[in-house]
Amino acid sequence: MLTIKDLLDRVAEDLQDKKSVRWTRLELLAHFNEAQRKFAEQRPDQMAGSIELELVAGWEQHLPASVLALIDITHNVNRQSKRITKTSMWQLDVLAAGWRAMSPASDAAHFMWDSRYPKDFAVYPPVKQGCKVHAIVSKATTDASTEASQPSVPPQWMDALRNYVMFRAYSKDAEYGNNTELAAASLQLFNDALGVQVKAANNVAPTN
């Protein structure tokens, strides 16, 4: 498996800068962390995982910092494990006007999520403090503090991240020689790698 150190070694070799004269290792590590964040933004399906969310009292909820976006909420985490289904805000407003002011319940029955506000979601009915639900989410990346840190992205995508690091490195000296073209080519390789399965994984959120 390609480690962060291995990746940066390859980048330094490609840049013909093994002694880190023009590009320091800390600089390349910062570019790697940026590459991870870009990857998570463009391929949330590849960062999917399940977690337990503890809700606050009421209907308005907010995802923790460790989560990039919500994909699905499947069930309540209790003895009954009742299913939670996705609905829309406008349907509830039509069918159950005033639902936001309902007395808090122990379980959630429905959830609502709008991709325009990826960190926020709502539940019906309003719930009591401490209600727990099982969620499938797109996890945010964790910046690597050293080259020995574990990458946040799946190992099969490390080479794509290498291309992004190359893009950022070449962009530093874009005014010299053909670095502008090299930077553009590296970015294109990164985008192409991430776009291979985009059509198949275009919608990660459930539609019903």
VENGI-V579014 format. One record per backbone hydrogen bond with DSSP energy under -0.5 kcal/mol. NH is the residue of the N-H (numbers start at 1). CO is the residue of the C=O. Records with the same first field share a line. If there is no record, write none. Layout:
NH: CO + CO
This chain:
5: 147
7: 3
8: 4
9: 5
10: 6
11: 7
12: 8
13: 9
14: 10
15: 11
16: 13
17: 12
20: 17
24: 22
28: 24
29: 25
30: 26
31: 27
32: 28
33: 29
34: 30
35: 31
36: 32
37: 33
38: 34
39: 35
40: 36
41: 37
42: 38
43: 39
46: 43
47: 44
48: 45
49: 137
51: 135
53: 51 + 133
55: 53 + 131
58: 127
61: 121
63: 119
67: 64
68: 138
69: 138
70: 118
71: 136
72: 136
74: 134
75: 134
76: 82
77: 132
78: 76
84: 74
85: 109
87: 111
92: 88
93: 89
94: 90
95: 91
96: 92
99: 96
101: 98
102: 99
105: 126
109: 124
110: 124
111: 85
112: 122
114: 120
117: 114
118: 115
120: 117
121: 61
122: 112
123: 59
124: 110
126: 99
127: 58
128: 105
130: 55
131: 128
133: 53
134: 75
135: 51 + 133
136: 72
137: 49 + 135
138: 69
139: 47 + 137
140: 66
149: 146
157: 154
158: 155
161: 157
162: 158
163: 159
164: 160
165: 161
166: 162
167: 163
168: 164
169: 165
170: 166
171: 167
172: 168 + 169
173: 169 + 170
174: 171
176: 173
179: 176
180: 174
182: 178
183: 179
184: 180
185: 181
186: 182
187: 183
188: 184
189: 185
190: 186
191: 187
192: 188
193: 189
194: 190
195: 191
196: 192 + 193
198: 195
201: 197
202: 199
204: 202
206: 71
